[in-house]
Each structure stands twice: as structure tokens, then as C-alpha cells.
């Protein structure tokens, strides 16, 4: 009986010791960042932030991994992440945020992701993505967790303008959309046409009625914000 008790005691003792060795914090020697889904050139930015959080030789604990995971989730460029440890190596897998459109403001193109954060700023835009122009009095961005994010009202205005343009079933090139504080401007460069519309639906209804009656717009400037639909065209 005593032998059985001693055997169980030793079995549990060495089991706990072995478990402690396996789960003891290791010391970081290597960090690898793998981009699983790439949608831009943001690995450098992600790496810089990671390096600022962890240092070689640091103890790898569950608290450190949780802290790193939470920080990665707050990055504009990261849609999804996975952090794992094997020995003294820390592996970070990243799925990047998908870019959706550019917002041109103060002579700069801001690339907006599907999470509404600004992914990067540049002097030019990629042609495959739509570009919207903003000329409001206040900035179209707010700061969230230290990063720029497009205002919800501006995002809603863009979505609403696109939906209304789709309802017009316009032919030819899509117009350039310029957002201002109280009105929206549509510019058709090839047709040499400028259209002013209000934020409310009345002016869009006027525009729709005019197109249904006239069939198309001649080159010129059109303002549908008023009931009499003031127009100024060129022959």
C-alpha cells in the first residue's frame, strides 16, 4: 500500500515538474512575420510596430502574446492575425486589410480600407480603385487608436451618392464625385459637363426628371439644387 502511495506521489510530482518545464516562458530569439493575404506593401509598417513591442531575449509569456495580438488587431493594415510560439521563435501570420477607394483631400490621396481606416497617403492613386474628392471645411478624418479613420458621415455621403448615381442609369463614363459641405458636384470630363446637386433627394429627383425628358445633357454647367433647375450650357 505504501509503495502504491509513494508511486502515485512520485508520478504526480514529476508530472508537475515536467509540465512546468514545458510551459515555462522561453526567451525570444527570432520573430517571423508571414503575410498570408497581401493587399499592399504594409509589412514594413507592421514589422516596425512589432519591434517596438518586443525585444530579442525577452521572456515569451502568455501575457506578451495576448498584448501583441491585441496590438496587431488595432493596426489599420491588419484584418486578421495569428500569433504562435515554437521554442524560442515567435511567428506572426497576417491577413491584410482590403483597400476600397481613395479620398483626395488637401492635395493628397488617402487610401481607405474596408475597415474605414487610412492605409496610406500618396501623391497619386491606383487606377483600379475609385477616387472621391472632398472639399469640406473640416477634415474628413478622425483619429482612432492613433490612426486616421474616415468619418462615418463622409462614408455615408459617398455611399448615398453612388446609390443615387446607379438609380440614374447614366450612360458612358462614370462622373467624378466631389463632396462639399452642403452639396455634391459631378464632373463628366469627356462630355464637358458639370452638375451641382444638393445633399437632399429633391435635387437628384430634378436631375432624374430632366434626363428622362431631355434624354441627355449637352456640354455645360447644370445646377439642380433649385426648383427652376438653373442651367447654363454652351452651344
Secondary structure, DSSP 8 states (H G I E B T S, - for coil): -HHHHHHHHHHHHHHHHHHHHHHS-EE--EEEEEEEE-SSS-HHHHHHHHHHH--TT-EE-HHHHHHHHHHHHTSTTEEEEEEEEETTEEEEEEEE--EEEEEEETTEEEEEETTSBEEEEESS--TTSEEEEE--SS-SEEEETTEEEE-HHHHHHHHHHHHHHHHHT--SS--EEEE-SSEEEEEETTTTEEEEEESSHHHHHHHHHHHHHHSS--SEEEE-SSTT--EEE--
